[in-house]
């Protein structure tokens, strides 16, 4: 066990006020947290357009023009996409009746099979990118084939508490894959409607319930990435199904949610180091693999919100950027593999278990998995530096280090390589 974590049990009186009917209605969302300021939760004018989510029609027009002209770095990113082993017209989907994450448990005796969902959703997403940039309908047809197979076969998400990771991460990737090919004439309207209902019936209830109940535990029990993943799923499903209520709920959670997906909870301390504003992540005392994952997930979340009219990148003076800069500064390695930078750390107490009855004190930034590489940084760097004209020194260093960013199949065979959709050099470079 990591030495810097000190666990103690403390009595806590925790009052929860939740309005619930006898039968849970997953289509009625509650405000994540009572408003604490007079500032409206939604500051922009929300408008859902398709394609939306991570990429807009204007994005594809811009990127395609660069790829067709053979210009860097877009051409490098496109070559990276084309090198993916998932991008094959002979690819065959492997849907399962139960999508299991957290198997071999009391709640779900059967073994995990979530790797099928992670590979298939990424394959469909990559087929969608290829279709949008090449115009080759064979890739759209293959994406639709994969997505229809899952909507016809898969009936539920199962497992122990880890099923919430499946609802979040694969809810995000399956929704984004569908968004890319929703305009393909070969996707029958009836089949697309079945697919949207599948997302509502299988992914949405698990993600929504997790954010509202956290499996009956303390709201701070789960680390930031759990909330962030399910916030992404709710946002993506809301966009896919043209449901502004779901989109508004997700945005509200980012600002005022009770859990660690709230940006104020995702950052446990803000440091000013010689003018550099660095946001210490809630996961930074745990390990860096999950710390960097949070950048991937919240980056995707902010991008989707931005594309529907709510600028969360700039929220609270670019607070998300401070988290990115802290994380990038600590994890960046130079050409020789050395870590040239350090970051400050303020100890904090994390409460967990039912009724917040237990706690642990994290006293230093964790070196576990330091230097973790994920395709997270092009989105952050390009939005802040190129779109907003705001300095993002360490995010830029990391983006340049990872460039060109790849996606699923290119960062190892395990779940961590599929936690984010990637291909940021291709799709986010400005």
Order of alpha helices (4+ residues) and beta strands (2+ residues): beta-alpha-alpha-beta-alpha-alpha-beta-alpha-alpha-alpha-alpha-alpha-alpha-beta-beta-alpha-alpha-beta-beta-alpha-alpha-alpha
